[in-house]
Amino acid sequence: MTMSHSELDIKRQWSIIPVRALMDRNLTQVEFRTLAAMCVYTNSHGVCWPGIETLGLIVGSDKAVISRTIAKLVRKEYVRRLRPQDYQLEYAKFGKINRYQVLYQSDAPLPTWEEVKSSMMLAPVSELPIDQQNEIGGVGERDDSISLAHSLAHAYAATVERTLGQPRRPENELGAARQLAAMGVDVPAIIRATEAQCRASLARRAGVPALADVARALN
């Protein structure tokens, strides 16, 4: 079944592109656009799961062109293909999905399996296995709820860093964020609650509160 532009499953409206690609005069337009399209789906480790058809719709090229272009980006060390053997996993667990790592640095380390799994929330739902669709914002979960979960996770992480000076990875908090989104909690409430929890932890000389801790304080 062929998707239309209106059916593209994109959960955010920005793309973080490697700066070195901007300065690489040897990259063709289609190579640069394909790389940018992949970055629409990357987590903070550069991992993404877009299908060839999805990338083709964004770039405006057919699947054969996209496949050849990704191969060129791999040779030019802008993209790494992730394979089940990299993680000593059986193929069924890895899934029949194209998984890549955008290399913001050419010598970027191989992501851990947990870092690969954390990118599931950004993957097009239609390209995930059925069991993972149900787990990560798939069947029965609205796009606006998924978008709110991302916003809550990022608001929490930004507030922790601003208040405590400790960086947090939003994708690691998506489980709690999805629960909060389902409850209808908004971003200002998360910012206020996270700041309060951070200041309380600081007073107790405790560790950084997780978003789940913030959620319990809201209940």
VOBA-1610 file (N, C-alpha, C; in pm, whole numbers, padded with zeros to 5 digits, always signed):
BEGIN
Met+00085-00119+00000Met+00000+00000+00000Met+00088+00123+00000Thr+00063+00216-00091Thr+00146+00334-00104Thr+00090+00448-00019Met+00178+00515+00057Met+00137+00627+00140Met+00132+00754+00058Ser+00053+00851+00103Ser+00052+00984+00045Ser+00127+01079+00138His+00155+01200+00090His+00224+01297+00174His+00145+01326+00303Ser+00012+01329+00292Ser-00070+01359+00408Ser-00067+01248+00513Glu-00025+01126+00473Glu-00022+01013+00565Glu+00116+00992+00627Leu+00211+01078+00596Leu+00344+01064+00654Leu+00337+01072+00806Asp+00401+00976+00872Asp+00396+00967+01018Asp+00520+01038+01075Ile+00511+01169+01089Ile+00623+01248+01140Ile+00578+01311+01272Lys+00652+01285+01377Lys+00610+01327+01510Lys+00677+01456+01556Arg+00759+01517+01475Arg+00815+01646+01510Arg+00842+01724+01382Gln+00868+01851+01398Gln+00878+01939+01282Gln+01017+01997+01264Trp+01118+01923+01301Trp+01255+01970+01283Trp+01347+01851+01259Ser+01466+01882+01213Ser+01563+01778+01179Ser+01703+01828+01214Ile+01776+01755+01299Ile+01912+01794+01337Ile+02010+01727+01242Ile+02075+01807+01160Ile+02161+01757+01053Ile+02308+01773+01092Pro+02394+01677+01061Pro+02537+01694+01091Pro+02593+01819+01024Val+02660+01902+01103Val+02717+02026+01049Val+02817+01995+00938Arg+02890+01885+00952Arg+02991+01854+00851Arg+02926+01826+00715Ala+02800+01782+00716Ala+02730+01760+00589Ala+02699+01892+00519Leu+02672+01996+00598Leu+02646+02127+00540Leu+02767+02181+00466Met+02883+02143+00513Met+03008+02196+00457Met+03069+02104+00352Asp+03007+01990+00330Asp+03062+01893+00236Asp+03011+01923+00095Arg+03094+01983+00012Arg+03054+02021-00124Arg+03044+01900-00216Asn+03088+01784-00168Asn+03081+01663-00251Asn+02949+01589-00235Leu+02867+01630-00138Leu+02736+01568-00123Leu+02642+01623-00230Thr+02571+01534-00297Thr+02473+01579-00396Thr+02347+01625-00323Gln+02259+01692-00397Gln+02136+01740-00337Gln+02051+01626-00282Val+02040+01517-00357Val+01958+01406-00311Val+02022+01337-00191Glu+02154+01332-00185Glu+02222+01275-00068Glu+02195+01360+00056Phe+02206+01491+00040Phe+02184+01579+00154Phe+02038+01572+00200Arg+01944+01572+00105Arg+01803+01567+00142Arg+01766+01433+00206Thr+01826+01325+00159Thr+01801+01194+00219Thr+01854+01190+00362Leu+01973+01244+00381Leu+02031+01249+00516Leu+01942+01333+00608Ala+01897+01448+00559Ala+01809+01533+00639Ala+01679+01462+00672Ala+01625+01386+00576Ala+01501+01311+00599Ala+01522+01205+00706Met+01636+01137+00706Met+01664+01038+00809Met+01672+01105+00946Cys+01728+01226+00949Cys+01745+01296+01076Cys+01612+01338+01138Val+01506+01342+01058Val+01373+01371+01113Val+01337+01268+01220Tyr+01390+01146+01206Tyr+01352+01035+01293Tyr+01460+00995+01394Thr+01572+01067+01400Thr+01680+01025+01490Thr+01653+01062+01635Asn+01701+00977+01726Asn+01704+01016+01866Asn+01839+01082+01893Ser+01872+01107+02020Ser+01995+01180+02052Ser+02121+01099+02022His+02106+00970+01991His+02220+00885+01955His+02233+00869+01804Gly+02148+00938+01729Gly+02152+00929+01584Gly+02079+00809+01527Val+02012+00730+01611Val+01944+00609+01564Val+01809+00645+01504Cys+01778+00584+01390Cys+01648+00609+01327Cys+01600+00482+01257Trp+01468+00473+01236Trp+01407+00355+01178Trp+01320+00384+01056Pro+01345+00483+00976Pro+01253+00512+00865Pro+01262+00408+00754Gly+01151+00382+00688Gly+01151+00292+00574Gly+01189+00367+00447Ile+01225+00292+00345Ile+01265+00350+00217Ile+01150+00430+00157Glu+01028+00378+00169Glu+00913+00448+00112Glu+00889+00581+00182Thr+00902+00581+00315Thr+00885+00705+00392Thr+00988+00809+00349Leu+01113+00768+00339Leu+01219+00861+00298Leu+01193+00911+00156Gly+01147+00822+00070Gly+01119+00863-00067Gly+01011+00969-00075Leu+00908+00958+00009Leu+00802+01057+00010Leu+00853+01194+00056Ile+00940+01193+00157Ile+00995+01320+00207Ile+01087+01383+00103Val+01173+01303+00044Val+01274+01354-00049Val+01214+01383-00186Gly+01113+01303-00226Gly+01056+01317-00359Gly+01127+01232-00461Ser+01178+01115-00417Ser+01247+01022-00507Ser+01189+00883-00489Asp+01210+00797-00590Asp+01157+00662-00577Asp+01247+00577-00488Lys+01198+00457-00454Lys+01268+00373-00357Lys+01405+00328-00407Ala+01419+00306-00536Ala+01549+00263-00589Ala+01654+00372-00569Val+01615+00498-00594Val+01708+00610-00575Val+01746+00622-00428Ile+01648+00611-00338Ile+01675+00623-00195Ile+01769+00512-00149Ser+01747+00390-00194Ser+01833+00278-00156Ser+01977+00304-00199Arg+01995+00348-00323Arg+02131+00377-00372Arg+02193+00493-00294Thr+02111+00591-00260Thr+02162+00708-00189Thr+02208+00673-00049Ile+02131+00588+00020Ile+02171+00545+00154Ile+02303+00469+00147Ala+02319+00385+00046Ala+02445+00312+00029Ala+02562+00409+00012Lys+02540+00518-00061Lys+02645+00618-00078Lys+02674+00690+00053Leu+02569+00720+00132Leu+02588+00786+00261Leu+02663+00695+00358Val+02641+00565+00346Val+02717+00469+00428Val+02864+00473+00389Arg+02892+00473+00258Arg+03032+00477+00212Arg+03100+00608+00253Lys+03024+00716+00255Lys+03081+00846+00291Lys+03083+00870+00441Glu+03042+00768+00519Glu+03048+00767+00665Glu+02958+00873+00729Tyr+02842+00894+00666Tyr+02739+00977+00727Tyr+02630+00889+00792Val+02626+00764+00754Val+02523+00671+00803Val+02587+00536+00830Arg+02543+00470+00934Arg+02585+00334+00965Arg+02460+00246+00967Arg+02466+00132+00899Arg+02357+00035+00907Arg+02372-00044+01037Leu+02264-00060+01111Leu+02266-00138+01233Leu+02212-00277+01205Arg+02282-00379+01253Arg+02248-00518+01222Arg+02227-00596+01351Pro+02144-00700+01349Pro+02121-00777+01471Pro+02250-00839+01525Gln+02343-00875+01435Gln+02467-00936+01483Gln+02554-00838+01562Asp+02528-00707+01542Asp+02602-00607+01621Asp+02566-00616+01769Tyr+02451-00677+01799Tyr+02401-00681+01936Tyr+02381-00824+01986Gln+02426-00923+01908Gln+02411-01064+01942Gln+02264-01098+01968Leu+02178-01044+01880Leu+02034-01067+01892Leu+01986-01156+01780Glu+01882-01235+01809Glu+01819-01311+01703Glu+01742-01214+01614Tyr+01728-01251+01488Tyr+01669-01160+01389Tyr+01527-01121+01428Ala+01452-01215+01486Ala+01312-01186+01521Ala+01303-01073+01622Lys+01397-01070+01718Lys+01393-00966+01819Lys+01433-00832+01759Phe+01525-00834+01663Phe+01569-00710+01601Phe+01461-00655+01510Gly+01385-00741+01447Gly+01275-00699+01362Gly+01318-00678+01218Lys+01223-00695+01127Lys+01252-00676+00985Lys+01235-00529+00948Ile+01318-00446+01006Ile+01307-00302+00989Ile+01444-00246+00954Asn+01447-00144+00870Asn+01573-00076+00840Asn+01611+00011+00960Arg+01723-00020+01019Arg+01770+00061+01133Arg+01906+00119+01096Tyr+01920+00247+01122Tyr+02042+00318+01086Tyr+02088+00404+01203Gln+02214+00443+01196Gln+02268+00544+01286Gln+02327+00656+01201Val+02270+00775+01213Val+02331+00891+01149Val+02456+00927+01228Leu+02568+00941+01159Leu+02697+00965+01226Leu+02724+01116+01227Tyr+02691+01178+01338Tyr+02720+01321+01350Tyr+02871+01343+01354Gln+02942+01242+01401Gln+03088+01235+01390Gln+03121+01103+01321Ser+03217+01105+01231Ser+03245+00984+01153Ser+03289+00867+01241Asp+03348+00895+01357Asp+03396+00789+01447Asp+03300+00765+01564Ala+03173+00802+01549Ala+03076+00783+01657Ala+03069+00636+01697Pro+03059+00608+01827Pro+03053+00467+01871Pro+02922+00402+01832Leu+02922+00272+01826Leu+02801+00197+01800Leu+02705+00217+01918Pro+02578+00250+01892Pro+02486+00270+02003Pro+02458+00138+02075Thr+02422+00147+02202Thr+02383+00028+02277Thr+02244-00016+02232Trp+02205-00138+02269Trp+02072-00186+02233Trp+01963-00100+02297Glu+01987-00053+02421Glu+01889+00034+02486Glu+01876+00166+02411Glu+01987+00216+02359Glu+01982+00341+02282Glu+01909+00320+02149Val+01922+00201+02092Val+01847+00169+01970Val+01698+00162+02002Lys+01662+00094+02109Lys+01522+00078+02144Lys+01457+00211+02177Ser+01534+00305+02234Ser+01476+00433+02274Ser+01432+00517+02155Ser+01478+00480+02034Ser+01438+00555+01915Ser+01303+00510+01861Met+01245+00404+01920Met+01118+00351+01869Met+01008+00456+01869Met+01010+00547+01969Met+00902+00644+01981Met+00896+00737+01860Leu+01011+00757+01794Leu+01017+00847+01679Leu+00993+00775+01547Ala+00996+00643+01550Ala+00981+00566+01426Ala+00840+00578+01372Pro+00824+00576+01239Pro+00689+00571+01183Pro+00618+00445+01234Val+00503+00463+01294Val+00433+00351+01357Val+00405+00238+01259Ser+00371+00275+01134Ser+00336+00173+01034Ser+00453+00082+01001Glu+00575+00122+01035Glu+00692+00043+01002Glu+00744-00039+01119Leu+00674-00034+01234Leu+00713-00114+01349Leu+00639-00248+01345Pro+00700-00354+01405Pro+00626-00480+01419Pro+00498-00456+01500Ile+00396-00541+01481Ile+00267-00520+01545Ile+00280-00511+01697Asp+00360-00601+01757Asp+00372-00598+01903Asp+00435-00468+01951Gln+00527-00413+01874Gln+00592-00288+01913Gln+00503-00168+01880Gln+00413-00181+01782Gln+00317-00074+01757Gln+00233-00051+01881Asn+00189-00158+01943Asn+00107-00144+02062Asn+00187-00088+02179Glu+00316-00118+02180Glu+00402-00075+02291Glu+00442+00071+02277Ile+00468+00116+02154Ile+00522+00250+02134Ile+00428+00332+02046Gly+00327+00385+02107Gly+00243+00480+02039Gly+00185+00431+01909Gly+00133+00313+01906Gly+00079+00261+01782Gly-00072+00251+01786Val-00123+00129+01777Val-00266+00107+01769Val-00335+00168+01890Gly-00437+00250+01868Gly-00517+00305+01976Gly-00459+00431+02037Glu-00345+00478+01994Glu-00286+00598+02052Glu-00282+00707+01946Arg-00337+00823+01978Arg-00350+00932+01882Arg-00217+01001+01860Asp-00202+01061+01742Asp-00081+01135+01710Asp-00060+01252+01805Asp-00171+01320+01846Asp-00155+01434+01934Asp-00107+01391+02072Ser-00146+01268+02115Ser-00098+01216+02244Ser+00051+01185+02237Ile+00095+01127+02125Ile+00237+01098+02107Ile+00318+01228+02106Ser+00268+01327+02034Ser+00336+01456+02027Ser+00345+01520+02165Leu+00236+01513+02243Leu+00238+01569+02378Leu+00339+01496+02466Ala+00348+01363+02452Ala+00445+01287+02532Ala+00586+01335+02505His+00619+01358+02377His+00752+01410+02344His+00774+01547+02406Ser+00674+01632+02399Ser+00686+01767+02454Ser+00707+01762+02605Leu+00635+01673+02673Leu+00650+01660+02819Leu+00789+01611+02856Ala+00839+01510+02781Ala+00972+01456+02810Ala+01079+01563+02790His+01067+01641+02683His+01166+01745+02657His+01154+01860+02759Ala+01032+01894+02800Ala+01015+01999+02901Ala+01076+01957+03033Tyr+01056+01830+03070Tyr+01117+01777+03193Tyr+01270+01786+03185Ala+01329+01738+03075Ala+01475+01736+03061Ala+01533+01877+03065Ala+01468+01970+02995Ala+01517+02108+02993Ala+01509+02172+03131Thr+01404+02140+03207Thr+01387+02197+03341Thr+01491+02141+03437Val+01518+02011+03428Val+01621+01951+03513Val+01756+02015+03485Glu+01791+02031+03358Glu+01921+02090+03325Glu+01930+02235+03371Arg+01821+02309+03355Arg+01821+02449+03397Arg+01830+02462+03549Thr+01763+02373+03621Thr+01756+02384+03767Thr+01876+02321+03837Leu+01917+02205+03790Leu+02024+02130+03858Leu+02155+02125+03779Gly+02151+02166+03654Gly+02272+02160+03572Gly+02307+02019+03528Gln+02210+01927+03538Gln+02233+01788+03502Gln+02161+01755+03371Pro+02233+01710+03267Pro+02165+01674+03142Pro+02085+01546+03157Arg+01969+01542+03096Arg+01885+01423+03093Arg+01845+01393+02950Arg+01827+01267+02916Arg+01786+01229+02782Arg+01635+01213+02778Pro+01567+01297+02701Pro+01420+01290+02699Pro+01368+01153+02659Glu+01437+01085+02566Glu+01384+00957+02518Glu+01383+00851+02628Asn+01466+00870+02733Asn+01466+00774+02843Asn+01344+00791+02935Glu+01270+00900+02917Glu+01156+00930+03004Glu+01023+00915+02932Leu+01025+00857+02812Leu+00903+00854+02731Leu+00793+00766+02789Gly+00830+00663+02865Gly+00728+00579+02927Gly+00641+00661+03021Ala+00705+00733+03113Ala+00630+00819+03207Ala+00560+00931+03133Ala+00625+00984+03029Ala+00565+01094+02952Ala+00436+01050+02885Arg+00433+00926+02833Arg+00311+00876+02768Arg+00197+00865+02869Gln+00228+00822+02990Gln+00125+00810+03093Gln+00070+00947+03130Leu+00161+01045+03141Leu+00119+01181+03174Leu+00036+01242+03061Ala+00076+01214+02936Ala+00000+01265+02822Ala-00140+01206+02821Ala-00152+01078+02855Ala-00283+01013+02860Ala-00372+01075+02968Met-00308+01129+03073Met-00382+01195+03181Met-00419+01338+03145Gly-00364+01388+03035Gly-00394+01525+02994Gly-00308+01631+03061Val-00196+01589+03121Val-00105+01685+03185Val-00039+01769+03076Asp-00029+01900+03098Asp+00029+01987+02996Asp+00172+02025+03031Val+00240+02090+02936Val+00382+02126+02953Val+00405+02221+03070Pro+00327+02330+03086Pro+00352+02419+03202Pro+00344+02346+03336Ala+00250+02251+03347Ala+00239+02175+03472Ala+00363+02091+03497Ile+00417+02031+03391Ile+00538+01950+03405Ile+00657+02037+03444Ile+00667+02153+03384Ile+00778+02244+03418Ile+00772+02283+03565Arg+00653+02321+03612Arg+00638+02361+03752Arg+00667+02245+03847Ala+00612+02128+03816Ala+00631+02012+03903Ala+00775+01964+03903Thr+00839+01966+03785Thr+00979+01923+03777Thr+01069+02017+03854Glu+01045+02146+03841Glu+01127+02243+03914Glu+01110+02224+04064Ala+00988+02201+04108Ala+00963+02180+04251Ala+01034+02055+04301Gln+01027+01946+04224Gln+01092+01822+04262Gln+01244+01838+04263Cys+01297+01912+04168Cys+01443+01934+04162Cys+01490+02012+04284Arg+01416+02115+04321Arg+01455+02197+04436Arg+01443+02117+04566Ala+01341+02033+04573Ala+01327+01947+04692Ala+01441+01847+04699Ser+01480+01791+04588Ser+01592+01695+04585Ser+01722+01764+04622Leu+01737+01887+04572Leu+01858+01963+04604Leu+01866+01991+04754Ala+01755+02025+04815Ala+01752+02052+04959Ala+01785+01927+05039Arg+01742+01810+04989Arg+01770+01684+05058Arg+01906+01625+05019Arg+01972+01691+04926Arg+02097+01639+04869Arg+02075+01501+04809Ala+01962+01487+04745Ala+01927+01361+04679Ala+01964+01368+04532Gly+01941+01260+04460Gly+01974+01256+04318Gly+01872+01330+04232Val+01893+01322+04102Val+01803+01388+04008Val+01672+01311+04002Pro+01559+01377+04022Pro+01431+01306+04014Pro+01400+01263+03871Ala+01349+01144+03855Ala+01305+01097+03724Ala+01168+01156+03694Leu+01127+01150+03569Leu+00996+01201+03534Leu+00886+01122+03605Ala+00912+00994+03633Ala+00816+00914+03708Ala+00797+00971+03849Asp+00905+01024+03910Asp+00893+01087+04042Asp+00807+01212+04034Val+00828+01288+03926Val+00747+01409+03905Val+00601+01371+03888Ala+00576+01263+03814Ala+00439+01217+03791Ala+00371+01180+03922Arg+00446+01111+04011Arg+00385+01072+04140Arg+00350+01195+04222Ala+00432+01300+04212Ala+00404+01423+04286Ala+00279+01493+04234Leu+00247+01470+04106Leu+00129+01532+04047Leu+00001+01461+04084Asn+00013+01334+04124Asn-00107+01254+04156Asn-00164+01291+04292
//
